[in-house]
Amino acid sequence: MVVECTLGLLRAERKLSRLVARAASLRASLDSSNMKHIRVMPVMVTALSAEQVKADLASAEEIGVLVLTKENLGNGCDELLRFPDENRLF
């Protein structure tokens, strides 16, 4: 899991772009280490509500980034701890 946190909008300070680049870099490192079976999950966590970031949600989903907002942050963490299967989240 590669996580980027923000108190603001998802695209502020190019955070979404940096998250995707870091996930790609990690994927390349894992591939070169013969660990292709490990899945890399980019996750953007924001203190804002889903309503406040709805303009960026579609583009984040389109590039495979899971977005946890203020409303679902607690529920998302509980799900990851109980069911550590990332395929259920995408």
N, C-alpha and C positions, 0 to 999 in steps of 0.2 A: 504494500500500500504506500503510495506517495501522496502526502497530504500538504495542501497549501491552505493557510488560514488567512481570513481577512475580516476586518470590521466594516469594510465598505463593499462597494460593488465588485462583482466577479472580475471585471476587466480592468479595474483600477490598478494602476502601476503595472500593467501587463501581467498580473498574477496568473490569469488563466493560461496565457501563452507560456509563461515560465513553468507552470505545472506540467503542461503537455511535453515541453522540452525535457524536463527532468525525468518524467516517466519514460520517454523514448531513450534517454541516455541510460537509465537503469536497465531497460529492456535489452539494450545492446550489450551492456556489461554482463548481464545474466546469460545472454546467448553465447558470448565469447567464453564464458566460464562453464559451458556445457550444462547450463541450468535452464534450458528452454521450457521445461515443464512448469516453471513457476510463473504464475500470472501476475502482471503488474496492474494495479488498480489506482488510477489517478482520482483523488477525492479533493473537492474544494469545500471548505467549511467556512460559513459566514455567520456573523452575528445578526445579520439582517433577516427579515421575514421573506417568505417565498414571494409575497406580493411585491416587495421592494426590488427583488432581483429577477422578476419574471421575464424581463426583456433579454436577459442573458441565459436563461435556463435552456432554451431550445438549442442554442449554439454549443453550450457545454455538453448537453446530451448527445448532440450530433458527433462530437469528437471523442465520445466515450468517457466523459468525466462525470462522476457521481457528485451531486451537489447536496450538501447537508445544510439546511437553513435553521434558523432559530427554532422553528416549530418542531422539526423532526430530528434535531441533533441528539436529544436524549434517546429517542426511539431507535435511531440508526445505530447508536453505540450499543444499545441493548441487543439489537439483532445481530450485530457482528460478534458479540461475545457468546450469545446463545447458539447461533447458527453460522459458523465461520465459512460459509459457502458463498463466495462473491458472485457466483452465477445467478443466485436468487435476487441480487440487488440490481442487476442490469437487465 
